Amino acid sequence: MSETILTHTERIIMEILWEKGEMSNTEIFSLIGEQHDWSRHMVKLYTRGLADKGLLGINQISERKMRFYPLISKEAYLANAASGFIRNNYSGLSHMVVGLINNEKVSKQEILELEEMLKNFEEND
């Protein structure tokens, strides 16, 4: 998957589909449209856009009825987004971690957890 950044609205729609699975635009709108002051048309535009980006698949029920489902898992999206963030803002993961440690944004407990994860990774590699 190429690096895809979701807008706030796209992320809300994807979160719903990641949680609920396949849904129609009407179902998405009924679930959250009014609380976000969205129109039915807006939901339709965003689901179509997410499909065009290759993030949603379409199950064509009838000529006018479609159901959308995620083509990428939330975990895969988040991993890709994190990788893009690190690539665009740091010279790699190690530089990001050092930057966080130097700015005291990482606790000693978190460092110990990272060391344990790396040790387990090396043992299983």
C-alpha positions in Angstrom: 0.0 0.0 0.0 1.3 3.4 -0.9 1.3 6.0 1.9 -2.3 7.2 2.3 -3.2 9.8 4.8 -6.8 9.9 5.9 -8.6 13.1 6.5 -10.5 13.4 9.8 -13.8 12.6 8.1 -12.3 9.6 6.2 -10.8 8.3 9.4 -14.2 8.4 11.1 -15.8 6.4 8.3 -13.0 3.9 8.3 -13.2 3.5 12.0 -16.9 2.6 11.7 -16.2 0.1 8.9 -13.3 -1.4 10.8 -15.5 -1.9 13.8 -18.8 -2.9 12.1 -17.7 -4.4 8.8 -19.7 -4.0 5.6 -22.2 -1.2 5.6 -24.2 1.0 3.2 -24.0 4.8 3.0 -27.5 4.9 4.7 -26.3 2.8 7.6 -23.2 4.9 8.0 -25.2 8.1 7.9 -27.8 6.7 10.4 -25.1 5.7 12.8 -23.1 9.0 12.9 -24.2 11.5 10.2 -26.4 13.7 12.4 -23.9 13.9 15.3 -21.3 15.2 12.9 -23.7 17.4 11.0 -23.1 15.4 7.8 -25.5 15.1 4.9 -26.2 11.7 3.2 -24.5 13.1 0.1 -21.4 13.9 2.0 -21.2 10.3 3.3 -21.6 9.1 -0.3 -18.8 11.3 -1.6 -16.4 10.1 1.1 -17.1 6.4 0.8 -16.7 6.7 -3.0 -13.5 8.6 -2.5 -12.2 5.9 -0.1 -13.1 3.3 -2.7 -11.2 5.3 -5.3 -8.1 5.4 -3.0 -8.3 1.6 -2.8 -9.2 1.5 0.9 -12.8 0.3 0.5 -14.3 -2.4 -1.5 -17.8 -2.2 -2.9 -20.5 -4.9 -2.8 -23.0 -3.9 -5.5 -26.4 -5.1 -4.1 -28.6 -3.4 -6.8 -28.3 -0.6 -9.3 -28.6 2.0 -6.5 -27.6 0.0 -3.4 -24.0 -0.5 -2.5 -22.3 -1.8 0.6 -18.8 -0.8 1.5 -16.1 -2.8 3.4 -12.5 -2.1 4.3 -9.8 -3.5 2.0 -7.1 -2.8 4.6 -7.1 -3.6 8.3 -6.8 -0.9 10.8 -3.5 -2.4 12.0 -2.1 -2.3 8.5 -3.2 1.3 7.9 -1.7 2.4 11.2 1.6 0.6 10.5 1.8 2.3 7.1 0.9 5.7 8.6 3.6 5.3 11.3 6.2 4.2 8.8 5.4 7.3 6.7 5.6 9.6 9.7 9.0 8.2 10.7 10.3 8.3 7.1 9.0 11.9 6.6 10.1 13.3 10.0 13.1 11.4 11.1 16.0 9.5 9.6 14.6 6.2 10.9 13.0 4.7 14.0 16.2 4.8 16.1 16.5 8.5 15.5 12.9 9.0 16.6 13.4 7.0 19.8 16.6 8.8 20.6 14.8 12.2 20.1 12.0 11.1 22.4 14.4 9.9 25.0 16.5 13.1 24.8 13.3 15.2 25.3 12.2 13.0 28.2 9.1 11.9 26.5 9.8 8.2 27.2 9.8 6.8 30.7 12.4 4.4 32.0 9.7 1.7 32.1 9.0 2.3 28.4 12.7 2.0 27.6 12.8 -1.3 29.5 9.7 -2.5 27.6 11.4 -1.5 24.3 14.5 -3.4 25.2 12.5 -6.5 26.1 10.6 -6.3 22.8 13.8 -6.0 20.8 15.3 -8.9 22.7 12.2 -11.0 21.9 12.3 -9.9 18.3 16.0 -10.9 17.9 15.3 -14.3 19.5 12.4 -15.0 17.1 14.2 -13.7 14.0 
